[in-house]
Amino acid sequence: MDNGKNNIVDTTDCLETVAVFKAAKNFFFIVCFLCLLITQGVFWSNQIGILEFDMSQSAAGQQETSQPSGTDTEPVDQVVLDTIEALHAESLKQAQGGTETGDAQTETQETPAQDTNSGENVVPEAVTKAVGKVKGYVFEPDWTLYKAILNLCNSILLVSAVLYCLIIVFTLKVSLVGRLGGMAWIASAFISSLMFLVFLLPWQTLFPQLSIAGAIYTPAELADWYSAKQEGGIYFGVLYYGRFVALWLIAFLLLWTAQLRSRRWAKASLKRLGLVG
C-alpha cells in the first residue's frame, strides 16, 4: 500500500511539473512562431515593393559613405549647370541678332525672354524634384523602423528557441523518471527542436570563416544579398531565395514538427495513466 501511495504521489508531482513545462513550451512556441513570421514578412515586404533598402546599411554602402563624394548632389548641380548654359547661349544669340532689322531684333528679344521665363519655371520644379529624391533616399524612416524590428525579433527569437529546446529536454527527463509513457513522441520532439535550433542559429555571424548560414539574418546581410541578386543572374537569385526562404521554411517546419510531436506525447501519457479514453 505504501509503495502504491508513493507511486501515486510521484506521478501526481510529475504531472504537475509537466503541466508547468507544457504551458511554458506553448508560450515560447507562439513567440518563435510570431518572430519567424515577422522576419519573413520583412523579407517579402521588399519583394512586393513596400520596403526599399537603404543601401548605406550594407557593407558596400558603408564603404562608399565613408568616402566623401558629390554623387548625392550631382542631379541638382547638373540641372543648374544646364540651365546656366542655356541662358548663356540665348544671350549670345540675342547679342548677335543686334545687327538685323528691327523686326528681327524684336523677335530675338522676345524669344530669349520667353525662354528665360520658361527656364525660371522649369528650374525650381526640377531642382525640387531632385532634392526630394535625394532626401527620400538618404533619410528613409521606413528602413530604420524595419531594421529595429528585425533586430528585436532576432534577439527574442534566439532566446525563445533556446528556452524552447531546454523545456523539452526537462520534459523528457520528467517523463522518463515518472514513467509517464509516450517516450518515443517526446524524444522525437526533442530531436526536432534541436534541429530547429541548428537551422535557426546565425552561423554566418558566429563563424564568418565558414560557408554556412542560419535562418536568422541581419539587416546588413539582407541588403548585401539583395544587392548581389540585383547585379547577378539566375544563380544569385536561386541563392538569394534559398538563403532567406528555404532555410526559413525548414526551420519553420521543424518548429511545428516538434510542437505536434510534443502534443502527441501529452495525449499518449494521459492515455497511459487512464486519464483519457
C-alpha positions as CSV (number, residue, x, y, z in Angstrom):
1,M,0.0,0.0,0.0
2,D,2.8,2.4,0.9
3,N,4.5,1.8,-2.4
4,G,1.3,2.3,-4.2
5,K,0.6,5.6,-2.4
6,N,4.2,6.8,-3.1
7,N,3.8,5.9,-6.8
8,I,0.6,7.9,-7.0
9,V,2.2,10.9,-5.2
10,D,5.2,10.7,-7.5
11,T,3.1,10.5,-10.6
12,T,1.0,13.4,-9.4
13,D,4.1,15.5,-8.9
14,C,5.4,14.6,-12.3
15,L,2.1,15.6,-13.9
16,E,2.1,19.0,-12.1
17,T,5.7,19.6,-13.3
18,V,4.8,18.6,-16.8
19,A,1.8,20.9,-16.8
20,V,4.1,23.9,-16.0
21,F,6.6,22.9,-18.6
22,K,3.8,22.4,-21.1
23,A,2.4,25.9,-20.6
24,A,5.9,27.4,-20.9
25,K,6.6,25.4,-24.0
26,N,3.4,26.6,-25.7
27,F,4.3,30.2,-24.8
28,F,7.7,30.0,-26.3
29,F,6.4,28.2,-29.3
30,I,4.0,31.1,-30.0
31,V,6.8,33.6,-29.6
32,C,9.1,31.7,-32.0
33,F,6.2,31.4,-34.5
34,L,5.4,35.1,-34.5
35,C,9.0,36.1,-34.7
36,L,9.6,33.8,-37.7
37,L,6.6,35.3,-39.4
38,I,7.8,38.9,-38.8
39,T,11.3,38.2,-40.1
40,Q,9.9,36.6,-43.3
41,G,7.5,39.5,-43.6
42,V,10.4,41.9,-43.6
43,F,12.0,39.9,-46.4
44,W,8.8,39.8,-48.6
45,S,7.9,43.4,-47.9
46,N,10.8,44.3,-50.3
47,Q,9.9,41.8,-52.9
48,I,6.4,43.2,-53.3
49,G,7.6,46.8,-53.3
50,I,6.6,48.0,-49.8
51,L,10.1,48.4,-48.5
52,E,13.1,49.9,-50.3
53,F,16.5,49.1,-48.8
54,D,18.9,51.8,-47.6
55,M,22.0,50.5,-49.3
56,S,24.2,52.5,-46.9
57,Q,23.4,49.8,-44.4
58,S,25.2,47.2,-46.4
59,A,28.9,46.6,-46.3
60,A,29.5,48.1,-49.8
61,G,27.3,51.1,-48.9
62,Q,29.2,51.7,-45.7
63,Q,32.5,51.8,-47.6
64,E,31.0,54.3,-50.1
65,T,29.5,56.6,-47.5
66,S,32.9,56.6,-45.6
67,Q,34.5,58.3,-48.7
68,P,33.0,61.8,-49.3
69,S,31.7,62.3,-52.8
70,G,29.2,64.6,-54.6
71,T,27.1,61.9,-56.1
72,D,24.1,62.8,-53.9
73,T,24.0,66.4,-55.2
74,E,25.0,65.6,-58.8
75,P,21.5,65.7,-60.2
76,V,20.8,69.1,-58.7
77,D,24.1,70.5,-59.9
78,Q,23.6,69.2,-63.4
79,V,20.2,70.8,-63.7
80,V,21.6,74.2,-62.6
81,L,24.6,74.0,-65.0
82,D,22.4,73.0,-67.9
83,T,20.1,76.0,-67.2
84,I,23.0,78.4,-67.0
85,E,24.5,77.2,-70.2
86,A,21.1,77.5,-72.0
87,L,20.7,81.1,-70.7
88,H,24.2,82.0,-71.8
89,A,23.6,80.6,-75.3
90,E,20.4,82.6,-75.6
91,S,22.2,85.8,-74.5
92,L,24.9,85.2,-77.2
93,K,22.1,84.8,-79.8
94,Q,20.5,88.0,-78.7
95,A,23.8,89.9,-79.0
96,Q,24.4,88.5,-82.5
97,G,20.9,89.4,-83.6
98,G,21.5,93.1,-82.9
99,T,22.7,93.8,-86.4
100,E,19.5,92.5,-88.0
101,T,16.4,94.5,-88.9
102,G,14.1,95.9,-86.2
103,D,11.6,93.1,-86.6
104,A,14.3,90.5,-86.3
105,Q,15.6,92.3,-83.2
106,T,12.1,92.3,-81.7
107,E,11.8,88.6,-82.4
108,T,15.2,87.8,-80.9
109,Q,14.4,89.9,-77.8
110,E,11.1,88.1,-77.3
111,T,12.4,84.6,-77.8
112,P,15.1,84.8,-75.0
113,A,12.6,86.4,-72.7
114,Q,10.2,83.6,-73.2
115,D,13.0,81.0,-72.8
116,T,14.2,82.8,-69.7
117,N,10.7,82.8,-68.3
118,S,10.2,79.1,-69.1
119,G,13.6,78.4,-67.6
120,E,12.6,80.1,-64.4
121,N,9.5,77.9,-64.2
122,V,11.4,74.7,-65.0
123,V,14.4,75.1,-62.9
124,P,12.7,75.3,-59.5
125,E,10.5,72.3,-60.3
126,A,13.4,70.2,-61.5
127,V,15.6,71.2,-58.5
128,T,12.7,70.5,-56.1
129,K,12.2,67.0,-57.6
130,A,15.9,66.2,-57.5
131,V,16.3,67.4,-53.9
132,G,13.2,65.5,-52.8
133,K,14.6,62.4,-54.5
134,V,17.9,62.7,-52.7
135,K,16.3,63.4,-49.4
136,G,13.9,60.5,-49.8
137,Y,16.9,58.2,-50.5
138,V,19.2,59.3,-47.7
139,F,16.6,59.9,-44.9
140,E,14.5,56.7,-45.2
141,P,12.4,56.2,-41.9
142,D,10.8,53.0,-43.2
143,W,14.1,51.1,-43.4
144,T,15.2,52.4,-39.9
145,L,11.9,51.1,-38.5
146,Y,12.3,47.7,-40.3
147,K,15.9,47.4,-39.1
148,A,14.9,48.0,-35.5
149,I,12.0,45.5,-35.7
150,L,14.3,42.9,-37.3
151,N,17.0,43.2,-34.7
152,L,14.4,43.0,-31.9
153,C,12.8,39.9,-33.4
154,N,16.2,38.2,-33.9
155,S,17.0,38.7,-30.2
156,I,13.7,37.4,-29.0
157,L,13.6,34.5,-31.4
158,L,17.1,33.3,-30.4
159,V,16.4,33.4,-26.7
160,S,12.9,31.8,-27.1
161,A,14.3,29.0,-29.3
162,V,17.0,28.1,-26.8
163,L,14.4,28.1,-23.9
164,Y,12.0,26.0,-26.0
165,C,14.6,23.3,-26.5
166,L,15.6,23.3,-22.8
167,I,12.0,22.9,-21.7
168,I,11.5,19.9,-24.0
169,V,14.7,18.4,-22.5
170,F,13.4,18.9,-19.0
171,T,10.0,17.5,-20.0
172,L,11.8,14.4,-21.4
173,K,13.6,13.9,-18.1
174,V,10.5,14.2,-16.0
175,S,8.6,11.9,-18.3
176,L,11.4,9.3,-18.1
177,V,11.7,9.5,-14.3
178,G,7.9,9.5,-13.7
179,R,7.3,6.7,-16.3
180,L,4.6,8.8,-17.9
181,G,4.8,7.0,-21.2
182,G,5.0,8.3,-24.7
183,M,8.7,8.4,-24.7
184,A,9.0,7.9,-28.5
185,W,7.0,11.1,-29.1
186,I,8.8,13.3,-26.6
187,A,12.2,12.0,-27.8
188,S,11.4,12.8,-31.4
189,A,10.1,16.2,-30.3
190,F,13.4,16.9,-28.7
191,I,15.3,15.9,-31.8
192,S,13.1,18.1,-34.0
193,S,13.6,21.1,-31.6
194,L,17.3,20.6,-31.6
195,M,17.4,20.5,-35.4
196,F,15.2,23.7,-35.4
197,L,17.8,25.4,-33.2
198,V,20.6,24.3,-35.5
199,F,18.9,25.6,-38.6
200,L,18.0,28.8,-36.8
201,L,21.3,30.0,-35.3
202,P,23.2,32.7,-37.3
203,W,26.3,30.6,-38.0
204,Q,27.4,33.2,-40.6
205,T,27.8,35.6,-37.7
206,L,29.3,33.2,-35.1
207,F,31.7,31.6,-37.6
208,P,32.3,34.0,-40.5
209,Q,35.1,31.9,-42.0
210,L,32.6,29.0,-42.6
211,S,30.3,29.0,-45.6
212,I,27.2,28.1,-43.6
213,A,24.3,30.2,-42.6
214,G,21.2,30.1,-40.4
215,A,17.6,31.3,-40.8
216,I,18.3,34.3,-38.6
217,Y,19.8,37.2,-40.7
218,T,20.9,40.8,-40.0
219,P,19.6,43.9,-41.9
220,A,23.1,44.5,-43.4
221,E,23.2,40.9,-44.6
222,L,19.8,41.2,-46.2
223,A,20.9,44.4,-48.0
224,D,24.1,42.8,-49.2
225,W,22.3,39.7,-50.6
226,Y,19.7,41.9,-52.3
227,S,22.4,44.0,-54.0
228,A,24.2,40.8,-55.2
229,K,20.9,39.5,-56.6
230,Q,20.2,42.7,-58.5
231,E,23.7,42.7,-60.0
232,G,23.9,38.9,-60.6
233,G,21.9,36.5,-62.7
234,I,19.7,33.5,-62.1
235,Y,22.4,31.8,-59.9
236,F,22.4,34.6,-57.4
237,G,18.6,34.7,-57.5
238,V,18.4,31.0,-56.6
239,L,21.0,31.5,-53.8
240,Y,19.1,34.6,-52.6
241,Y,15.7,32.8,-52.2
242,G,17.4,29.7,-50.9
243,R,19.1,31.7,-48.2
244,F,16.1,33.7,-47.0
245,V,13.2,31.4,-47.9
246,A,14.3,27.8,-47.9
247,L,16.3,28.0,-44.7
248,W,13.4,29.8,-43.0
249,L,10.9,27.2,-44.3
250,I,13.0,24.3,-42.9
251,A,13.3,25.9,-39.5
252,F,9.5,26.7,-39.6
253,L,8.6,23.1,-40.4
254,L,10.9,21.7,-37.7
255,L,9.4,24.0,-35.1
256,W,5.9,22.8,-36.0
257,T,7.1,19.2,-36.0
258,A,8.5,19.5,-32.5
259,Q,5.3,21.1,-31.3
260,L,3.0,18.5,-32.8
261,R,5.1,15.6,-31.6
262,S,5.1,17.0,-28.0
263,R,1.3,17.2,-28.2
264,R,1.1,13.6,-29.3
265,W,3.3,12.7,-26.3
266,A,0.9,14.6,-23.9
267,K,-2.0,12.6,-25.3
268,A,-0.1,9.3,-25.1
269,S,1.0,9.9,-21.5
270,L,-2.5,10.8,-20.3
271,K,-3.9,7.8,-22.1
272,R,-1.4,5.5,-20.4
273,L,-2.4,6.9,-17.0
274,G,-6.0,6.3,-17.7
275,L,-6.9,10.0,-17.5
276,V,-8.3,10.0,-21.0
277,G,-10.0,7.3,-23.0
